[in-house]
């Protein structure tokens, strides 16, 4: 008896499906990275994960949105700004805080611009407003600017694409045989 050596299309498809099923049915932990990525493809019905991924418990500590470090009530400092025309200003020079450096005395919370802090607090070693001693570097804090735009915090990257100066716009107009 002779066996037909010609494979039909259905036989080839069956063998391919069997090969894929055998490949994916082996132990998940013993697979290579490529096999794991193939097994996690959601568009293949046979590859749905057998386990449900559990959500992680949120952290009980409050994190700073700018720096990511832990924030506690003990570490918070009440700031005492001088208000002039509905804006925060330096109590020494009466200039509004805009882009200059702002330094806070931790014990009392008074905020001065960097120039006035170096001019008045530096030599006297006292707060300009309430004369609390400011001796150590730990007793004052330099406030950092949040940036100039909404996307300049939390490690957000922004890319602007501009066409070069040789960029030309071409319009194709069909005049419908008018010319």
Secondary structure, DSSP 8 states (H G I E B T S, - for coil): --------HHHHHHHHHHHHHHHHHS-GGGS-HHHHHHHT-TTSGGG--SS--------SSEE-TTT--EE-GGG----B-EEETTEEE-TTT--B-SSS-EEEETTT-BEEEHHHIIIIIHHH-B-TTT--B--SGGGEEEE----SSTTSSTT---------TT---------TT--
